Amino acid sequence: MSALHDETPIIVGCGFLGKHLAKQLQEHQQSPLCIVRSDQSRAALNTCGYDVYMFDLDDVNAAIKLELKQHQIYYLAPPSNIDKCDHRLDYFLSLCEKNPPSKIVYISTSGVYGDCAGAWVDENQPLAPISDRATRRVYAEKALINYCQRYDTDYVILRVGGIYGPGRLPIQRLSSLTVVCPQDAPYSNRIHVVDLANICYLTMVNDISNEIFNVADGNATTMTDYYYKIADFAGLPRPPCVPMSEAHTKLSASMLSFVQESRRLSTKKLHARLNINIQFPTLESGLEDCFSKQI
Ligand SMILES: NC(=O)c1ccc[n+]([C@@H]2O[C@H](COP(=O)([O-])OP(=O)(O)OC[C@H]3O[C@@H](n4cnc5c(N)ncnc54)[C@H](OP(=O)(O)O)[C@@H]3O)[C@@H](O)[C@H]2O)c1
């Protein structure tokens, strides 16, 4: 068994967000353990000086050689595409039954609210997932809450809008995209990865437990605005647009699934409970940061 200090924070699913979070934890003098499944991710994280443990949550026969106890867990791994539940989270929680973590910060998605016809939604909005992706998140949230109630573990669930940041912009895809024209475009929400990593850290270390928060920059725009702004920043042509009435035949399946939902995330609760300063409150400020780092 690998020996970890009880206070070692563990990042389960240390990908794009996880890397930014690991950096922030180091800046706060914490040394996280990063869990990933691929050798490639392990090597990349090792190069940055992080401790990494390779473990595939899809492989229920793999024995975990970590003693998981009383740790702070940031759970960032997405559900697999199988079924309408989250087998990975179920498996991970089963591994933590002997020594429950002290607290789990779980990244969910605002997709759990489904289509809200452009309304502002707070955390009391009824859950009405449309896509299988969002249905799995509703399952995962419930599974997490059940586990935490049973094992006396604190939890924070973050319902996050679209994550963007340096190195995570759809620039290559711009030339093959069709979007909904601005006047018809549904609302969508975003958060810069640096702000999200900071919110993950703050919800973990502050005295907040068993709470759910919407997370976005507070300035909802539209998917069309997002792609147009990226094109403008990159000096590339804006993608062509079609009216909503033609979306079913002209948009890709993934784009269609996004434009069938419209909502604006209220982040009042987040600001009321946490003393946060959103560094990139608008797409313009966030994209300026991304492009100054040459993406
Ligand atoms: N992108 C968005 O706009 C958005 C919006 C809301 C919420 N989210 C959610 O936010 C979370 C973090 O997003 P992200 O962009 O950082 O994701 P990401 O870059 O895709 O990273 C996911 C991480 O999970 C690990 N992982 C995946 N399957 C695993 C398995 N079977 N066993 C162990 N580890 C596994 C991956 O390891 P490997 O690298 O080794 O494969 C990777 O480190 C995800 O849950 C995502 O679904 C995303």
The ligand as an SDF file (V2000), in Angstrom:
LIG
                    3D

 48 52  0  0  0  0  0  0  0  0999 V2000
  -16.0490   20.3700  -20.5020 N   0  0  0  0  0  0  0  0  0  0  0  0
  -17.0670   21.0140  -19.9730 C   0  0  0  0  0  0  0  0  0  0  0  0
  -17.5250   22.0050  -20.5060 O   0  0  0  0  0  0  0  0  0  0  0  0
  -17.6850   20.5140  -18.6830 C   0  0  0  0  0  0  0  0  0  0  0  0
  -18.7760   21.1360  -18.1400 C   0  0  0  0  0  0  0  0  0  0  0  0
  -19.2900   20.7080  -16.9080 C   0  0  0  0  0  0  0  0  0  0  0  0
  -18.6940   19.6300  -16.2510 C   0  0  0  0  0  0  0  0  0  0  0  0
  -17.6290   18.9960  -16.8340 N   0  0  0  0  0  0  0  0  0  0  0  0
  -16.9990   17.8870  -16.0980 C   0  0  0  0  0  0  0  0  0  0  0  0
  -15.9150   18.4080  -15.3620 O   0  0  0  0  0  0  0  0  0  0  0  0
  -14.9930   17.3480  -15.0740 C   0  0  0  0  0  0  0  0  0  0  0  0
  -13.5770   17.7940  -15.3730 C   0  0  0  0  0  0  0  0  0  0  0  0
  -13.5130   18.1470  -16.7500 O   0  0  0  0  0  0  0  0  0  0  0  0
  -12.1300   18.1050  -17.5370 P   0  0  0  0  0  0  0  0  0  0  0  0
  -12.3160   18.9500  -18.7190 O   0  0  0  0  0  0  0  0  0  0  0  0
  -10.9940   18.3420  -16.6220 O   0  0  0  0  0  0  0  0  0  0  0  0
  -12.1110   16.5650  -18.0090 O   0  0  0  0  0  0  0  0  0  0  0  0
  -10.9100   15.8090  -18.7530 P   0  0  0  0  0  0  0  0  0  0  0  0
   -9.8580   16.7540  -19.1860 O   0  0  0  0  0  0  0  0  0  0  0  0
  -11.5420   14.9270  -19.7780 O   0  0  0  0  0  0  0  0  0  0  0  0
  -10.2910   14.8970  -17.5950 O   0  0  0  0  0  0  0  0  0  0  0  0
  -10.9440   13.7640  -17.1250 C   0  0  0  0  0  0  0  0  0  0  0  0
   -9.9760   12.9910  -16.2520 C   0  0  0  0  0  0  0  0  0  0  0  0
  -10.6550   11.8160  -15.7820 O   0  0  0  0  0  0  0  0  0  0  0  0
   -9.7980   10.6950  -15.9460 C   0  0  0  0  0  0  0  0  0  0  0  0
  -10.5830    9.5120  -16.1710 N   0  0  0  0  0  0  0  0  0  0  0  0
  -11.5010    9.2920  -17.1450 C   0  0  0  0  0  0  0  0  0  0  0  0
  -11.9530    8.0450  -17.0710 N   0  0  0  0  0  0  0  0  0  0  0  0
  -11.3100    7.4500  -16.0390 C   0  0  0  0  0  0  0  0  0  0  0  0
  -11.3320    6.1440  -15.4930 C   0  0  0  0  0  0  0  0  0  0  0  0
  -12.0950    5.2010  -16.0100 N   0  0  0  0  0  0  0  0  0  0  0  0
  -10.5310    5.8830  -14.4360 N   0  0  0  0  0  0  0  0  0  0  0  0
   -9.7310    6.8410  -13.9170 C   0  0  0  0  0  0  0  0  0  0  0  0
   -9.6670    8.0910  -14.4030 N   0  0  0  0  0  0  0  0  0  0  0  0
  -10.4410    8.3930  -15.4580 C   0  0  0  0  0  0  0  0  0  0  0  0
   -8.9520   11.0180  -17.1590 C   0  0  0  0  0  0  0  0  0  0  0  0
   -7.7610   10.2530  -17.1100 O   0  0  0  0  0  0  0  0  0  0  0  0
   -6.8690   10.0480  -18.4520 P   0  0  0  0  0  0  0  0  0  0  0  0
   -6.3880   11.4080  -18.8260 O   0  0  0  0  0  0  0  0  0  0  0  0
   -5.7910    9.1440  -18.0530 O   0  0  0  0  0  0  0  0  0  0  0  0
   -7.8100    9.4760  -19.4880 O   0  0  0  0  0  0  0  0  0  0  0  0
   -8.7170   12.5160  -16.9670 C   0  0  0  0  0  0  0  0  0  0  0  0
   -7.6220   12.6970  -16.1040 O   0  0  0  0  0  0  0  0  0  0  0  0
  -15.4660   16.1490  -15.9000 C   0  0  0  0  0  0  0  0  0  0  0  0
  -16.2130   15.2910  -15.0760 O   0  0  0  0  0  0  0  0  0  0  0  0
  -16.3690   16.8040  -16.9420 C   0  0  0  0  0  0  0  0  0  0  0  0
  -17.3220   15.9000  -17.4600 O   0  0  0  0  0  0  0  0  0  0  0  0
  -17.1050   19.4260  -18.0090 C   0  0  0  0  0  0  0  0  0  0  0  0
  1  2  1  0
  2  3  2  0
  2  4  1  0
  4  5  1  0
  4 48  2  0
  5  6  2  0
  6  7  1  0
  7  8  2  0
  8  9  1  0
  8 48  1  0
  9 10  1  0
  9 46  1  0
 10 11  1  0
 11 12  1  0
 11 44  1  0
 12 13  1  0
 13 14  1  0
 14 15  2  0
 14 16  1  0
 14 17  1  0
 17 18  1  0
 18 19  2  0
 18 20  1  0
 18 21  1  0
 21 22  1  0
 22 23  1  0
 23 24  1  0
 23 42  1  0
 24 25  1  0
 25 26  1  0
 25 36  1  0
 26 27  1  0
 26 35  1  0
 27 28  2  0
 28 29  1  0
 29 30  1  0
 29 35  2  0
 30 31  1  0
 30 32  2  0
 32 33  1  0
 33 34  2  0
 34 35  1  0
 36 37  1  0
 36 42  1  0
 37 38  1  0
 38 39  2  0
 38 40  1  0
 38 41  1  0
 42 43  1  0
 44 45  1  0
 44 46  1  0
 46 47  1  0
M  CHG  2   8   1  16  -1
M  END
$$$$
